[in-house]
C-alpha cells in the first residue's frame, strides 16, 4: 500500500469517527483493532449495541465508488474479525451490528454515506 493511500485511509477513518460521534452520539471503543487475522476500522457503542464499522475511502472512481468496494470477501472478513473481538473481550451478551461508511473525496468535495446494518 502506498503512503498516499494509507494517509487517505487514515484520514477517512478519522472523518468517519468524528461524524459518528458528532451526528449520532456513538462512543468509540477501538480504532484499528488488529489481530493476526486482520483489522476492524472502528468499534463503537450505539447505546448498548456494539457496532463494527468498515470505512472505505476513495479519491477516484476509476475502479468504482467506495460503496462498490465492499465485497462479499470483505464482509466475511469483518464477520470473522468481529467474532475474534467478541471472544477476546468476552462480550457475548451485547447486541451487535455491522455498519459501513463510504467516503468519496473527489475534487475537494467529500461525500459521506452511512449505511446501518449491512447484510453480512
N, C-alpha and C positions, 0 to 999 in steps of 0.2 A: 504494500500500500504506500502510495506516495505521501510525502509530508503534507502537501496541499490538501489531499483527500482526507487525511487524518484530522487536520485542522478544521476542515469543513464539517466532518462528523462530530467533532467535539463542540464546535460552535452550535450545531443543530441540537445536540443533546442539552446544552445549556439553555437554548431558546425554549425547547420543549419543557424542560423542568420549570423554568420561570413562568411559562404560560399556564401550566397545570396548577402551580401554587397560587398564582395571582387570580386566574379566572375560575378555578374550581375549588380552591382551598385544600388541595391534596397536601399530604405530608411526605417528604422524602425520607425513605428508609435506606436505600442504597443506590449509588450511581456507579455504573460499570462494574457490577458484581461479577466476579470471574471464578471459575474453577477450570479444571483441565478439559472439560467438555465445551467450554465457550464462555460467552458473556451475555448478561442481560443489561440493556442500556439503563433503564430506570425501574426501580421497585418503589412503589408509593402506596400510601394508605388513602383510600377514599372512604371516609368514616371508618367502618370496621372491615372494609373489603381490601384485601391485599391485591394490588394491581401490578401486573408485569407489563412493561411498556417497551415496545420496539419502536425506535426512532430511525427514520430513514431521511437523509438529507441529500438533495441533489442540486447541482448548479447548472445542469444541462439536461435537456430531454432527448438527447441524441440516442440514448439507449432506453428510453421510456421515462415515465414520471416516477416519483418516489413511491406512490401508491402501487404502481405496477411492479416495483422491485420486491414486494412482499410475496415471496414464492411459497409454495407448499413445503419445500425443504426448510425454509427459514421458520415457518410456523411450527414445524415438527421440532426443530432445534430449540425454539423458545419454550415449547411444552416440556421437553426433556430438562432444560435448564431450570425451569420453574419447579419441577419435581425435585431436582437436586437441592434447590434453595429451601423448599418446604421441609425436606428431610434434615438438612443441615441446621436450620433454625428451629426445628421441631414445632412448626406452627400448623399442624394438621387441622386444627379446629376452625381456622379462618376461612371465610368465604373468599374465593379468588376470582380474578377476571383478567383477561388478556386484552390490552388496548394497543392501538397503533397511532403514531403521529408521523405524518408525511410533511416534510418541509421542502418546498421548492423555492430556491433562491435564484431567480432569473432576472438578469439585467437590473440590479438594485431594487427589485421588488421581491418581497418574501411572502409566500403563501403558506399558512399552516392549516393542515387538515387533520382533525382529531376524530378518530373512529373508536368508539367504545365497543367492547365485547366482540372482538374479531372472532371468527369461527376458527377453532384450532382442530 
